[in-house]
Amino acid sequence: MACRTRDLLVRQRTQTINAVRAHLAEQGIVAPVGPAHVGRLAAVVDADDGTLPAGVRDLARLLLDQIEDLSEKIAGLDAELRRRAGTDDTARRLTTIPGIGPITAAAITTFAPPMETFSKGRDFAAWVGLTPKQHSSGGKERLGRTSKMGQKDIRRLLITGAIAVVRWAARKGAPEGSWLARMLERKPKMLVAVALANRMARTAWAFAIGLEPMAPQWLTAQG
C-alpha cells in the first residue's frame, strides 16, 4: 500500500506543480519543469515587489503550500520504503543493481509474484512489459516496440532508473567497450534507457532468486 500511496501523492504533486507553472506563465514567470525548480517560483511568489497581482500571489501560495505538504508526505513514505528495503534480503540485493533504488526494489518485492514463477529473466522482463514485440516471417526476426502489457508500476520505475543511469553515463562516460557505451554511440538515449531497463529486469530476476551477484554486464567491457 505504501508504494501505491506514494505513487498517488507523486502524481498529485506533479499536477499541482504544473498548475502553478501554467498560472505563473500567464504572468510571464517561467521556470524549468520538475520539483527541483519549484523554489524559483516560490521566490517570485513570496517577493513583495509588485511583480504579481495580490490575487495571483495568494492563489499561487495556496498551491505552493499544497506542494510542500505533499513533498513532506512523499519524503516520509520514501523513508519508510528505504527502511523496509534495508530489512528485506531480496530488496537489499536488488538495490546493488545500478538504477534500482529502495523504491524500485520495494515495488518489485511487493507487486511481482515469487521470482521462481519465471523460468528465466526474459520471462520476468516480459511480464513487466519490457520485451519488444516480435514481427517475424520467413525465418527473419524483426523486433518492434515494447509490449507495455505488464506491470506498469515496476516498468515505470525501472525505466526511470535506467534513464538516470543513461544520463550519468552520457555525462561521465560509460566504461569503454561496455554494452552501454556501444549503445550510446549509435542509438537515441531514450531507446537505450528502455533497452537498459530490460536488462535491469533480467538482472533483478537473477538476484531475486539468489544467483551469485556479479557486476551488471552492461557496465563491463564484456557486456
Protein Blocks (a to p, Z undefined) as FASTA:
>chain_A
ZZmmmmmmmmmmmmmmmmmmmmmmmnopacdedjklmmmmmmmmmpcghlacfklmmmmm
mmmmmmmmmmmmmmmmmmmmmmmmmmpmklmmmmmpghiafklmmmmmmmpccfklpmbf
klmmmmnopaccdddeehiacddddeklacfklmmmmmmmmmmmmmmmmmnopaehiakl
mmmmmpcfklmmmmmmmmmmmmmmmmmnopacdddfklcfkZZ
